[in-house]
Amino acid sequence: MDFRGQQPLPRETVLAIVDLCQKASEAIVRFYEASAGDGSLAVQRKADRSPLTEADLASHETLESGLRALTPELPILSEESDHSSIKERHQWRRFWLVDPLDGTREFIERSGEFTINIALVDDGRPVLGFIHEPLRGITNIGVPGQGAWRATQNGAALRWQTLRTRQLPERELVVLSSHRHRNERLAATLELLSERYHLERRNSGSALKFCDLAAGRGDVYPRFSLCSEWDVAAGDALVNAAGGQLWGVDGQPLRYNARDTLLSPHFVAVGDPRQSLWEELLQHLPEVDG
């Protein structure tokens, strides 16, 4: 990992956060392995009926205490933050946006497709993103304007690999999605793309789709179903840093913590943003979701 020019945080702090992700993932994996042994996993339901497990809370506590120790000047907006701790969030210019366990449903279903997402947001845009894959010991790191890297735990050391999105292929296009994603906008997207390309739809859970896009294993990730800003910000930074782009359906980059809701607008993330195909796609999306 080679930082050049202006840095969002010192390199030593970035490496410490990679270590913090590993510590949080150890707590997640303990619950994951324990549930495999006896099949027991306590699951609560939040007000919006989304699931919450002990693994979510253990990861949240580890990340919150670790980030406060490393960057005491920065507030933290986590999926598991209580309302009172974030009630002044609109006054925050620079803060951490965290999903301590993205893919709780996948965790419960034991698909293995879950991540830890951490983004540093500055003036509405993510300037640093981490997506950690607990079962693989991999942290994907994106610094827009600097580069993107994959750090793999190799004993006590880290093995580094540069990430780069790929150019749009001539014939076959890989669409990154989830098997749960079905709606009018996605159907319209697939129909338009299939007129020009042979499509391969590659399904995965959580923020792994951003990782695949950043690593050149896919071409487009259209998201037109419900998700929150902590699901998206780290992936936005990662894809941007690797050479791609993420736009809302209005063709503009997303801004975070800028609205009353923390639900994310619909978006399209692409690996090769120079193509006119994407502008045409955004112009032809249905106005109303089905």
Buried (B, 14 or more C-beta within 10 A) or exposed (E): BEBEEEBBBEEEBBBBBBBBBBEBBBBBBEBBEBBEEEEEBEEEEEEEEBBBBBBBBBBBBBBBEBBBEBBEEBBBBBBBBEEEEBEEBEEBEBBBBBBBBBBBBBBBEEBBBBBBBBBBBBEEBBBBBBBBBBBEBBBBBBBBEBBBBBBBBEEEEBEEEEBBBBEBEEEEBBBBBBEEBEBBBBEBBBEBBEEEBEBEBBBBBBBBBBBBBBBBBBBBBBBBBEBBBBBBBBBBBBBBBBBBBBBBBEEEBBBBBEEEEBEBBBBBBBBBBEBEBBEEBBEEBBEEEE
